[in-house]
């Protein structure tokens, strides 16, 4: 026997930031730590990393982090 779900809801949050910000700098430094592996093992072209660095230094470029999402529900009562 299956029971449905009630009270279903979800919310997601993401930080939005611009190139040259502290968030952008954190990403540049983090990607820098794994750049060689991304190119050698992950198939990421060096030109793509160069483009990433250009965008993340440009204060007119805005982007966001991944969205963190939470979903909630309750099991419907058995009547």
C-alpha positions as CSV (number, residue, x, y, z in Angstrom):
1,X,0.0,0.0,0.0
2,X,1.3,3.5,-0.9
3,X,0.7,6.7,1.0
4,X,0.9,10.1,-0.6
5,X,2.8,13.2,0.6
6,X,1.2,16.4,1.8
7,X,2.5,19.8,2.7
8,X,5.1,19.6,-0.1
9,X,7.4,22.7,-0.3
10,X,10.9,23.5,-1.5
11,X,13.2,26.5,-1.3
12,X,16.6,27.2,-2.9
13,X,19.2,29.8,-2.2
14,X,22.2,31.0,-4.1
15,X,24.8,33.7,-3.7
16,X,25.0,36.2,-6.5
17,X,28.3,38.0,-7.0
18,X,30.4,39.9,-9.5
19,X,33.8,39.5,-11.0
20,X,36.5,41.0,-8.8
21,X,34.6,40.3,-5.6
22,X,35.8,38.2,-2.7
23,X,33.6,35.4,-3.9
24,X,35.1,35.5,-7.4
25,X,38.6,35.6,-5.9
26,X,37.8,32.5,-3.8
27,X,36.7,30.7,-6.9
28,X,39.7,31.8,-8.9
29,X,42.1,30.5,-6.1
30,X,40.1,27.3,-5.7
31,X,40.1,26.5,-9.4
32,X,43.8,27.4,-9.5
33,X,44.4,24.5,-7.1
34,X,43.0,21.9,-9.5
35,X,43.5,23.6,-12.9
36,X,46.2,21.2,-14.0
37,X,44.0,18.2,-13.2
38,X,41.0,19.8,-14.9
39,X,43.0,20.2,-18.1
40,X,45.0,16.9,-17.9
41,X,42.4,14.6,-16.6
42,X,39.1,16.4,-16.9
43,X,39.3,17.4,-20.5
44,X,38.8,21.1,-19.7
45,X,40.5,23.2,-22.5
46,X,43.1,25.7,-21.2
47,X,41.2,28.4,-23.2
48,X,38.1,27.8,-21.1
49,X,40.1,28.4,-17.9
50,X,41.5,31.6,-19.4
51,X,38.0,32.7,-20.2
52,X,36.9,31.9,-16.6
53,X,39.8,34.0,-15.2
54,X,38.8,36.9,-17.5
55,X,35.2,36.9,-16.4
56,X,35.9,36.5,-12.7
57,X,38.2,39.6,-12.8
58,X,35.6,41.7,-14.6
59,X,33.3,43.7,-12.2
60,X,30.6,44.0,-14.9
61,X,30.2,40.2,-15.0
62,X,27.7,38.8,-12.5
63,X,27.2,35.1,-11.7
64,X,25.9,32.8,-8.9
65,X,27.0,29.9,-6.9
66,X,25.3,26.6,-7.1
67,X,21.8,26.6,-5.6
68,X,21.3,24.9,-2.3
69,X,17.8,23.4,-2.3
70,X,15.7,21.9,0.5
71,X,12.5,20.0,-0.1
72,X,10.0,19.1,2.7
73,X,6.9,16.9,2.8
74,X,4.8,15.0,5.3
75,X,3.3,11.5,4.8
76,X,-0.4,11.7,4.4
77,X,-2.4,10.2,7.2
78,X,-3.8,6.7,6.8
79,X,-7.6,7.1,6.9
